[in-house]
Structures are given as structure tokens and as C-alpha cells.
Amino acid sequence: MTRGDPQTWFWLAACAAGSIATFYYAFRNLVRARLIEDTPTARIRSAPQGQVELEGHAELLPGERIRAPLTGAECCWWRYKIERRGEKNSWSQVEHGASDDIFVLRDETGSCLVDPEKAEVTPTDRTIWYGHSRHPGNRRPDRSPVRSGFSWSWGSRYGGLFSSSIGGGRYRYTEERIYSGNPLYLIGHFRSEDDIHHATERKQMTREKLRAWKSDQAVLLRRFDADGDGQIDMQEWERAQRAAATEVAREHSEQAAARIPHRIGRSPTRGLPFLISTLPQYDLVRRYRLSAGLSLAGFFVLGGIAVWLLGTRIL
């Protein structure tokens, strides 16, 4: 093998790395498609603990307000990026972010908290527009929701290039959103509060209540100093502990009735995916299979170029 010129070796390494990357993404997307097809859909009320598949619709928590950063639209989840136009009409990313606020998945049997941190999210509402400053002056661009399937993958990625606003500014803004009421599909790690969790919570609340009572000796003596000697003896302290436990049990029961006991999020087991999508299962599977096919084609093309470049360097 000859050394060759540095540019040839650079392109050889780039094509080899690209072929490995595209093979990985092809395999990963095929695994996701099979996982969606093979996993049965559970109901929130009867869902087992661990990795599950759920369907329902998105909702905000009561009193919660989540607003997308570029448009200010009220939503359950958002993701955005800001790009700046450089030379030769190339775009470089200057700012990006994604929501990690908890929202609700509801089906016909109950509700579940959704923690979207580090989720692989596939929304169907995506807006791309242009402006002259880093942050958009126009916070009400036309919404262009994309329906599903191939049109989602192609339209969400390239649809903005054909906007009437193209060429209208140095900056390009992209924002994706999931709205309250949107259909929702998830695969993730499901867990529910159990009796051990509740018992631990009640113990902690009881300790905090007793600590608060002890910090106000006048109230403590007035309530539990039965013999009036100005001190709390062992029997009187036991009465205070029982009273605190009774009050905490009532308070905890009221709190537990008002909150959602189920939560879904990223699995603690490495390698298990956490997927959130507003696409139906069939369309999501089709999208993953399409991406896998394109990645596999890229693997063969880049791999072939790498082999050809290597062959040119062998004597």
C-alpha cells in the first residue's frame, strides 16, 4: 500500500466512517420498527411495571403552562433550533433546546405522567421560518403540520426549504410541538407508586411534622402536656407521635387521591429505547423502515466508494 496523497486518505476514512454509521442507523431503525410491531399495547390501569407500550392523548398537568420558546404557543412538549446562514448558503446551528417538562398521557382507563427527558420524540407539528435577527420577530408563523408516513419524513426535513420566506433572512428557525389533545404513542419504562413508596412518604411526613411541633414548644405543651408539669415525658411524646401519624395518614390520603400515581420515562436498562410519537403505530413503523432502507443504501454506496478508494492505493 502506498501512502498516497492526504486528501485521498481523508475521503477513504470519511467514507469508511460513514458506511459504519449508516449501517448502525439501519440496524437501529429496523430494531425499533420490529419492537413497535411486536410489543402489545397496554392500558394504563393494568400496565405491568417495566418496559411497556401505551397509547392515548397528551394533556397538560392541571395549572401547568408550557410554552414553546420561539412562538410562545401553549403545548405539552417543544423542541427548537436556530440556524444562521453562512457562505454558499450553508446553515450552522447557533442555538437549540428541547422541553423536559412533565405532561400527561391519558387513555380510557387512567392517566400517566410522561417525563420526556432523553426521549426520541417524533412530532407531526413542525414550523420552519426565516428572519433577520437571532431570535424571531415573527412569533406567529404559519403552522404546517405534516400528516404521517413518508410525507412526514420528507416534508418535515425539507418542506421549509420551499417556504415563501426563504431568502428572507439570515436566520432560520425550526420549532416542533406536541399539543394538548394530540394522539400519543409511547414505548418506555413504566412504574407506579407502591405500598413501600407510600409508607416511606408517610414516615418522612411524620418526622417533618414532629420536628415542626418540637420547634414550637408552646403548642407542643398545650396539646400534649397532660399532667401540666411543663415537660413532655415519654408517654406524652408517644401520644404526640400517634397524633402526628394519624394526621399524616389523612393528609397523605388526600394528596394521593389528587395526584397521578403512574409515570413513564427513560428505562434504567441501557439499550432500551424511549419513544414518544404523535404518529399512529403503522406510520411510525413505516417511517423507521424507510429510514432503515435509506441508511442501508447509504451503507452500500459509501462502503463501495471506500473499497474503490482503497483499491486505488494498493499496488
N, C-alpha and C positions, 0 to 999 in steps of 0.2 A: 504494500500500500504506500502510495506517495503522500507527501504532506499536502500537496495541493495549495490553492490559494485560500486565505482565511474566509472569504465570502462563501465559497462552496461548502466548507465545513460548517459554517454558521447555518446555512439553509438546510444542510443534512441534519444537523442537530435539531433545528426547529421543526422540520417535517417529522422526524422520529418522535419528538416530544408530543407534537400534535396528534400523531396517529395513536399514541398510547392514551392521551387524554380523551380522544373521541371514542376509542374502544371502551374506556371506563364509563363514559356517559351513556353509551349504547347499552351496556350491561346494566347500569344502574336504572335506566328508564324502563327497560324490559322487566326488571325485578319489581319495580313499582306498579307497572301495568298488571303483572300476574298477581301481586299482592292485593290490589283492588278487586280483581276478578274472583280471587279465591277466599277473601275474608267475608264472612257473613255479617250483615248489618244487625247490630244490637239495638235494643231500646234502653233509654237512659235508666228507667226504673229497675230493670233487671240485668243491666250490663255487668259482666264479670270484671273483676279487678285485673288490671294489666292492659296489654295492647288490644284495642278494640276499634271497630268501625261504627261511626254514628252518622245519622242524617237528621236534619231538621231545618231550622231557620235561625238567623242571627238576631240578637236583641241586645240593647244596652242594659246595663245594670240600672236599677231604679235610682234616679237622681244623678246618674253619671252623664257627663258630657264629654265626648271625644270629638275633636275637630281636626280635620286634615290641615297640615301646616301651610300649604300653598293656596288652597281655595277657601279654607275655613269651613268647609262642608261638614255637617254633623254626620258621623259614621261610627261603625264599630271597630274598624281597622283601617290603617292607611300605610302607604309606602310612597316615597317620593325620591326624585333625584333632579339635580340642576346641572346642566352641561353648558360649557362655553365653546363657541365656535373659534377655531384656530385657523391656521393657514391651510390652504387647499380644502376648505370646508370640512375639516376634521373636527370632531367633538371630543372634549375631555371633561370628565366628571369633576365638579368642584364641590359638590355637597350632596349628601344623601342621608336617608334615615328610614326607619320603619317603626310602627307602633308596637309597644309591648303592653298596652293597657288591656286588662281583663274584660271580656264581654261574655255574653250568654249564648249558649246553644239550647234551643227548646224543640222538643218533639212532642208527640201526642201523649207521652207518659210522664214527662217531667222536664227539668232544667238542669243544665250542667255549665259550670264556669269553664271558659276557654282561656288558657294562658298562651298567647301566640308567640312567646319568646322563642327564637330559633326555629320557628316553623317554616316549612316550604309551602308558601301561600300562592295559590293560583286564583286571582280575582278576575272578574269579567268586566269591571268598570275601570277604564284607563283613559286618561286625558293627556294629550301632548299639545303644548302651545309654545309661543315664542315671545320674547320681549327684549328690551334694551338694557335692563338692569339685572343684577344678580338675583334679586327677589322680584317676583312678578308684580307689575302694576295692575294687571287684569286678573282679579281673583274670582271671576265668574266666566271662565271659558266654556265653550260648548262641550257638553258631555257627549262622549261617543262610545257607549257600551258595546262590546263585541259579544256576539251570542255564544258560540261554542265551537268545539272541534277545530278543524284546520283553520277556519276563519279567525278563531281566537289567536292561535299561534302566529299566523301571518299578519293579521290586522293589528294586533297589539304591538308587534315589534316594528312594523314598517308603515302602518297606517298614517302615523303622524308625519311622515315624510311628504305626504301628498296633501297636507293641510294647506288651506289658503293662506295661512300665516307664515309659511316657510319663506325664509329670506327676509322676514320682517324684523329680525332682531339677532343680536349676538348671542343670546342665551336661549336655551331650550329647557322647558320644564315638563316633567313627567310625574303624574300622580295617579296612584291606584287606590281604590277604596272598596270596602265591604260595608254595605248599608244595613241598618236595622230592617228586618223583613226579608233580606236576601236568603235564598236557599243555601244551605251549608252542608258540606260533606267533609268528614274528618276521619283520619286514622291517627291514633296517638295513645298515650298511656293514661288510662282511666283509673281514678281512685276515689273512694268515698270515705267520709269520716266514719270511724267505727267506735265501739264502746270504749276501747282503750284510749282513743283520742279524746272522747268526751270526758272520761274520768280524769285524765291528765289536765284538761282545761279547767274542770271544776276544782281540782286541788289547787291549781295556780290562782284561780279567782278567790278561793277561800283564804289562802295565805295573804293575798293582797288586801282583802277586807279586814282580816285580823290585824295586819300591820297598820292599816288606816285607823282602826279603833284604838290601838295601843298609842298612836301618836296624839290622840285626844283623850287624855286621862279623865277629864271631867265627864265626858259622855260615857266612857267605859265604866266608871264608878257608878254613875247614875243608873245604868242599865243592869249591871251585874254584881254590884257590891251589896249582897243580900243582908249581911249582918251589920252593915254600916260602920265598919272599922276603918274605912279609908284605904283599904288594900284589897287586891284581888288574890284570893287564895286559890289552891289547886282545884277545888270543887267549882268555884265560881268561874275559873278560867275554862274548865271543861264545859260549863254551861254556855259560855261565850263561843267556844268552838262549835258546839252543836247548833247554836243560833246562826252563826256565820254559814255553816254548811247548809242549813235549811234555806236561808235567804239566797245563797248562791245557786242552789238547785232550782229554785223558782226563776231566778234571773237567767240562768243558763238555758232552761227550757224555753223561755220566751225568745231568747236570742236564736236558739237552734231552729225554732219554728219559722223565724223570719229570714233565715239565710239559706243558701243553696249548698247542700252537703256534698255535691259531686264536682269533680274537677278533671279536666283533660289537658294534657300538655306533653312536653317532650319526655321520651322514655329515658329512664336512668341507664338502660341497657344500650351500650354503644352499637350502632349499626341499624337500629330500628327506626324507621322514618316517622316523622311527624308531619302529616299533610293536612292542609286546610284549603278547600276549594269551593267556589260558588258554581262550578260546573257540575252537571249530573255525572254519575259514575261512568256511563258509557262514553261520554265526550272526553272525560279526563283520561280514561284508558286509551282512547283513540289518539289523544294528544301525546301521551307518553310513548305510544308505539310509533307515531310519526317522528318524534324527536329521536327515538332509538334508531329508526331507519336512516334518518339523515346523518346521525352520528356514525353509524356503521359505514355509510357511503364515504364519509369523510375519512374514516379509518383506512379504507382501501385506497382512496386517492392519495392521501398523504403518505401512507405506507409504501405505495408504489413509487412515488416520487423519491422517497428516501432510499429505496432499494436501487433505483436508477442512478441517483447521485453517488451512492456507494460504489456501484459498478463502474462509474466513470473514473474513480480514483484507484481502482485495482488494476495492477499491471497484468 
